[in-house]
Amino acid sequence: MDRLECDRMFVAVLDLGSFSGAAQRLGTSASQASKLVSRLEALLGTQLLKRTTRALAPTEQGVAYHARVKALIEEYDALSASIHDAAGLPAGRVRISVPVSFGARELAPALLEFARAYPEIEIDAGFTDRHVSLVDEGYDLAVRVGAPVDSAMVGRRLCQMRLVTTAAPEFLERHGPIATPRDLRDLPCVIDTQPREPDSWTFRGADGRPFVVPVRGRVRFSDAGACADAAEAGMGVLRGPSFIVGERLRAGRLRVILPEFEPEPLSVMALYPPARHPPLKVRVLVDHLAKAFRGEPAWDRGW
């Protein structure tokens, strides 16, 4: 067991409050995390953690050691990154948090292209719709849709995503034309429960100002793809992201309704912690993603 590996694990355990959380951050098992910390305690000849069945707590020596060794690890990592940067050789592990649906459908292919182009960089992508804390959870980068939750993060826009109101042709035949967003109050809708206010849909009026329409529906899914399937089956009107509904619109399985009321598109952002000199591995990945999504997105064409 490498001493630096033991130190990294100890710092992660205290930062996250558990062996399992630290193991997930560093890509190993909880049992291995415990072994690394025990090995460190044996090397130092002192107890750093008080362990019970319910909780972990640092000893006085553990608190002092954590503060000093964390600073040393950060300095070591910065030095290592600067050497690689000076040589122009991006290398190391990049942990990136990406949203589930958009990440699997659109980001994963771009990340695979990046991995082929930079064989010295290891990609560790976590797929979640939860807004992770990049610093606390050890992520280098996040891709998020919409306004950043943490304004302290550095952001670069990769592309835009439209929110499109759609319905299946058979649904429109049954219910007739839909002239204004307010007509939706009397129609069944398919509700994507992932947004913060899933039962309130925002539209843009003729004056450019947004307005909100309450909607209802008996089909409620927490996955945009499943919602699109439900809308295609005629279960109701759907407000969906264009990367999900674009293919269905091109094929005619869904139709755009109320296009003149479409809200402002959402920005897809690459976010990373502020630093005077972001690591080269992060910079080249952000540049790669910006290039991959440059111009009009493929999902917005042809419908």
VEXDREN-2710 file (C-alpha; in Angstrom, 1 decimal):
% VEXDREN-2710
k/r/px/py/pz
1/MET/0.0/0.0/0.0
2/ASP/1.4/3.4/-1.1
3/ARG/1.6/6.0/1.7
4/LEU/0.1/8.7/-0.5
5/GLU/-2.8/6.4/-1.3
6/CYS/-3.4/5.9/2.5
7/ASP/-3.2/9.7/3.0
8/ARG/-5.7/10.4/0.2
9/MET/-8.1/7.9/1.6
10/PHE/-7.9/9.3/5.1
11/VAL/-8.6/12.8/3.8
12/ALA/-11.5/11.6/1.8
13/VAL/-13.0/9.7/4.7
14/LEU/-13.0/12.8/6.9
15/ASP/-14.2/15.0/4.1
16/LEU/-17.2/12.8/3.3
17/GLY/-17.8/11.2/6.7
18/SER/-17.8/7.6/5.7
19/PHE/-15.7/4.8/4.3
20/SER/-18.3/4.1/1.6
21/GLY/-18.3/7.7/0.4
22/ALA/-14.6/8.0/0.3
23/ALA/-14.3/4.6/-1.5
24/GLN/-16.8/5.8/-4.2
25/ARG/-14.8/9.0/-4.7
26/LEU/-11.5/7.2/-5.1
27/GLY/-12.8/4.3/-7.0
28/THR/-12.4/1.4/-4.6
29/SER/-14.4/-0.6/-2.0
30/ALA/-15.3/0.4/1.5
31/SER/-13.3/-2.5/2.9
32/GLN/-10.2/-1.4/1.0
33/ALA/-10.8/2.2/2.3
34/SER/-10.8/0.9/5.9
35/LYS/-7.6/-1.1/5.3
36/LEU/-5.8/2.0/3.9
37/VAL/-6.8/4.1/7.0
38/SER/-5.8/1.3/9.3
39/ARG/-2.4/1.0/7.5
40/LEU/-1.9/4.7/7.9
41/GLU/-2.6/4.5/11.6
42/ALA/-0.1/1.7/11.9
43/LEU/2.6/3.7/10.1
44/LEU/2.0/6.7/12.3
45/GLY/1.7/4.7/15.5
46/THR/-1.5/6.5/16.6
47/GLN/-5.3/6.3/16.2
48/LEU/-6.7/8.8/13.8
49/LEU/-10.3/7.8/13.8
50/LYS/-12.7/6.6/16.4
51/ARG/-15.0/4.0/14.9
52/THR/-18.4/2.9/16.1
53/THR/-21.1/0.9/14.4
54/ARG/-23.0/4.2/13.7
55/ALA/-20.4/6.9/13.1
56/LEU/-16.8/7.9/12.5
57/ALA/-15.1/10.7/14.4
58/PRO/-11.5/12.0/14.2
59/THR/-9.3/11.9/17.2
60/GLU/-7.4/15.0/18.2
61/GLN/-4.4/13.7/16.4
62/GLY/-6.7/12.9/13.4
63/VAL/-8.0/16.5/13.2
64/ALA/-4.5/17.9/13.2
65/TYR/-3.1/15.4/10.7
66/HIS/-6.0/15.9/8.4
67/ALA/-5.5/19.6/8.2
68/ARG/-1.8/19.3/7.4
69/VAL/-1.8/16.4/5.1
70/LYS/-4.7/17.7/3.0
71/ALA/-2.8/20.9/2.3
72/LEU/0.3/18.8/1.4
73/ILE/-1.8/16.6/-1.0
74/GLU/-3.3/19.7/-2.7
75/GLU/0.2/21.2/-3.1
76/TYR/1.5/17.9/-4.5
77/ASP/-1.4/17.6/-7.0
78/ALA/-0.9/21.2/-8.1
79/LEU/2.8/20.6/-8.6
80/SER/2.2/17.4/-10.6
81/ALA/-0.4/19.1/-12.7
82/SER/1.9/22.1/-13.4
83/ILE/4.7/19.7/-14.6
84/HIS/2.3/18.0/-17.0
85/ASP/0.9/21.3/-18.1
86/ALA/4.4/22.7/-18.8
87/ALA/5.2/19.6/-20.9
88/GLY/1.9/20.0/-22.7
89/LEU/0.9/16.5/-21.8
90/PRO/-2.6/16.3/-20.3
91/ALA/-2.8/13.3/-18.0
92/GLY/-4.5/11.9/-14.9
93/ARG/-8.1/11.2/-13.8
94/VAL/-11.0/13.5/-14.6
95/ARG/-14.1/13.1/-12.5
96/ILE/-17.1/14.6/-14.3
97/SER/-20.8/14.7/-13.1
98/VAL/-23.3/14.6/-15.9
99/PRO/-27.2/14.5/-16.0
100/VAL/-28.6/11.0/-16.6
101/SER/-30.6/11.3/-19.8
102/PHE/-28.5/13.9/-21.6
103/GLY/-25.3/12.3/-20.4
104/ALA/-26.2/8.8/-21.7
105/ARG/-27.6/10.0/-25.0
106/GLU/-25.4/12.9/-26.0
107/LEU/-22.4/13.3/-23.7
108/ALA/-21.2/9.7/-23.5
109/PRO/-20.3/9.5/-27.3
110/ALA/-18.3/12.8/-26.9
111/LEU/-16.5/11.5/-23.9
112/LEU/-15.6/8.3/-25.7
113/GLU/-14.1/10.4/-28.5
114/PHE/-12.1/12.3/-26.0
115/ALA/-10.8/9.1/-24.3
116/ARG/-9.6/7.9/-27.7
117/ALA/-7.8/11.3/-28.4
118/TYR/-6.2/11.5/-25.0
119/PRO/-5.0/8.0/-23.9
120/GLU/-3.2/9.4/-20.8
121/ILE/-6.5/10.7/-19.3
122/GLU/-8.8/8.5/-17.3
123/ILE/-12.5/9.5/-17.5
124/ASP/-14.7/8.8/-14.5
125/ALA/-18.2/10.0/-15.3
126/GLY/-21.0/9.9/-12.6
127/PHE/-24.5/10.0/-14.1
128/THR/-26.9/11.8/-11.7
129/ASP/-29.6/14.5/-11.9
130/ARG/-28.6/15.7/-8.4
131/HIS/-26.6/18.9/-8.2
132/VAL/-23.4/17.6/-6.7
133/SER/-20.9/19.7/-4.8
134/LEU/-17.9/19.6/-7.0
135/VAL/-15.4/20.5/-4.3
136/ASP/-16.9/18.5/-1.4
137/GLU/-17.5/15.4/-3.6
138/GLY/-14.2/15.5/-5.5
139/TYR/-15.4/16.3/-9.0
140/ASP/-13.3/18.2/-11.4
141/LEU/-16.1/19.2/-13.7
142/ALA/-19.9/19.0/-14.1
143/VAL/-22.2/19.4/-17.1
144/ARG/-25.5/20.8/-16.1
145/VAL/-28.7/22.1/-17.9
146/GLY/-30.0/25.5/-17.0
147/ALA/-28.7/28.2/-14.7
148/PRO/-25.9/27.1/-12.3
149/VAL/-27.0/26.5/-8.7
150/ASP/-23.5/27.6/-7.4
151/SER/-22.6/31.0/-8.9
152/ALA/-19.0/30.6/-7.6
153/MET/-18.3/28.0/-10.3
154/VAL/-16.6/28.9/-13.6
155/GLY/-19.0/28.2/-16.5
156/ARG/-18.7/27.7/-20.2
157/ARG/-21.7/27.3/-22.4
158/LEU/-21.6/24.2/-24.6
159/CYS/-24.9/24.5/-26.4
160/GLN/-28.6/25.3/-26.0
161/MET/-31.5/23.0/-25.4
162/ARG/-35.1/23.9/-26.4
163/LEU/-38.2/23.0/-24.4
164/VAL/-40.8/21.9/-26.9
165/THR/-44.5/21.4/-26.4
166/THR/-45.6/18.3/-28.3
167/ALA/-48.4/15.8/-28.7
168/ALA/-49.1/12.7/-30.7
169/PRO/-51.1/13.0/-34.0
170/GLU/-53.9/10.8/-32.7
171/PHE/-54.2/12.9/-29.5
172/LEU/-54.6/16.0/-31.5
173/GLU/-57.3/14.3/-33.7
174/ARG/-59.2/13.4/-30.5
175/HIS/-58.9/16.7/-28.7
176/GLY/-58.8/19.2/-31.6
177/PRO/-56.5/22.1/-32.2
178/ILE/-54.7/23.7/-29.2
179/ALA/-54.6/27.5/-29.8
180/THR/-53.0/28.9/-26.7
181/PRO/-51.1/27.6/-23.7
182/ARG/-54.1/28.2/-21.5
183/ASP/-56.0/25.5/-23.3
184/LEU/-53.7/23.0/-21.6
185/ARG/-55.5/23.6/-18.3
186/ASP/-58.4/21.5/-19.7
187/LEU/-56.3/18.8/-21.3
188/PRO/-54.4/15.8/-19.9
189/CYS/-50.6/16.3/-19.9
190/VAL/-47.7/14.0/-19.4
191/ILE/-45.7/15.4/-16.4
192/ASP/-41.9/15.1/-16.2
193/THR/-41.3/15.3/-12.5
194/GLN/-37.6/16.2/-12.7
195/PRO/-38.0/20.0/-13.0
196/ARG/-38.4/21.9/-9.7
197/GLU/-42.0/22.9/-10.5
198/PRO/-43.3/20.1/-12.8
199/ASP/-46.9/21.2/-12.7
200/SER/-46.1/24.7/-13.9
201/TRP/-45.1/25.2/-17.5
202/THR/-43.5/28.5/-18.5
203/PHE/-44.3/30.0/-21.9
204/ARG/-43.2/33.2/-23.7
205/GLY/-45.9/35.7/-24.7
206/ALA/-46.0/37.9/-27.8
207/ASP/-44.3/40.7/-25.8
208/GLY/-41.4/38.3/-25.0
209/ARG/-42.3/38.1/-21.3
210/PRO/-42.7/34.7/-19.7
211/PHE/-46.0/33.5/-18.2
212/VAL/-46.9/30.3/-16.3
213/VAL/-49.7/27.9/-17.0
214/PRO/-50.6/25.2/-14.4
215/VAL/-51.0/21.7/-15.9
216/ARG/-52.3/18.4/-14.7
217/GLY/-52.0/14.8/-15.8
218/ARG/-52.3/11.3/-14.5
219/VAL/-49.1/10.0/-16.1
220/ARG/-46.1/11.3/-14.2
221/PHE/-42.6/10.0/-14.8
222/SER/-39.2/11.1/-13.6
223/ASP/-37.5/10.3/-16.9
224/ALA/-37.8/12.4/-20.0
225/GLY/-37.6/9.5/-22.4
226/ALA/-40.4/7.6/-20.6
227/CYS/-42.5/10.8/-20.8
228/ALA/-41.9/11.0/-24.5
229/ASP/-43.0/7.4/-24.9
230/ALA/-46.2/8.2/-23.0
231/ALA/-46.9/11.2/-25.2
232/GLU/-46.3/9.2/-28.3
233/ALA/-48.8/6.6/-27.0
234/GLY/-51.4/9.4/-26.9
235/MET/-51.5/9.9/-23.1
236/GLY/-51.3/13.7/-23.2
237/VAL/-49.4/16.8/-24.1
238/LEU/-45.7/16.8/-23.3
239/ARG/-43.2/19.6/-22.6
240/GLY/-39.9/17.9/-23.4
241/PRO/-36.3/18.7/-24.1
242/SER/-35.5/18.8/-27.8
243/PHE/-32.7/16.2/-27.5
244/ILE/-35.4/13.7/-26.4
245/VAL/-38.3/14.7/-28.7
246/GLY/-36.3/15.8/-31.8
247/GLU/-36.1/12.3/-33.4
248/ARG/-39.8/11.6/-32.8
249/LEU/-40.7/15.0/-34.3
250/ARG/-38.7/14.2/-37.4
251/ALA/-40.4/10.8/-37.7
252/GLY/-43.8/12.3/-37.3
253/ARG/-44.6/10.4/-34.2
254/LEU/-45.0/13.6/-32.3
255/ARG/-46.0/17.1/-33.5
256/VAL/-45.0/20.5/-32.3
257/ILE/-47.8/22.6/-30.8
258/LEU/-47.8/26.2/-29.6
259/PRO/-44.4/27.0/-31.3
260/GLU/-45.0/30.7/-31.1
261/PHE/-45.1/30.4/-27.3
262/GLU/-41.9/28.4/-26.9
263/PRO/-39.9/29.6/-23.9
264/GLU/-36.3/30.7/-23.9
265/PRO/-33.9/27.7/-24.5
266/LEU/-31.9/26.4/-21.6
267/SER/-28.1/26.5/-21.6
268/VAL/-26.0/23.4/-21.3
269/MET/-23.0/24.4/-19.2
270/ALA/-19.7/23.0/-18.3
271/LEU/-18.9/24.0/-14.7
272/TYR/-15.7/23.7/-12.8
273/PRO/-14.2/25.2/-9.6
274/PRO/-12.5/28.6/-9.9
275/ALA/-8.7/28.4/-10.1
276/ARG/-5.9/30.7/-11.4
277/HIS/-4.7/27.8/-13.6
278/PRO/-7.3/25.1/-14.1
279/PRO/-5.6/21.7/-14.7
280/LEU/-4.8/21.1/-18.4
281/LYS/-6.8/17.8/-18.3
282/VAL/-9.9/19.9/-17.4
283/ARG/-9.2/22.6/-20.0
284/VAL/-8.8/20.2/-22.9
285/LEU/-11.9/18.3/-21.9
286/VAL/-14.0/21.5/-21.8
287/ASP/-12.5/22.5/-25.1
288/HIS/-13.4/19.1/-26.6
289/LEU/-17.0/19.3/-25.4
290/ALA/-17.4/22.8/-26.7
291/LYS/-16.2/21.7/-30.1
292/ALA/-18.4/18.6/-30.1
293/PHE/-21.5/20.6/-29.5
294/ARG/-20.6/23.7/-31.6
295/GLY/-23.3/25.1/-33.8
296/GLU/-27.0/24.0/-34.1
297/PRO/-27.4/20.7/-32.2
298/ALA/-28.3/17.7/-34.3
299/TRP/-31.4/17.1/-32.2
300/ASP/-32.9/20.5/-33.3
301/ARG/-32.6/19.9/-37.0
302/GLY/-35.1/18.6/-39.5
303/TRP/-38.4/19.2/-37.8
END
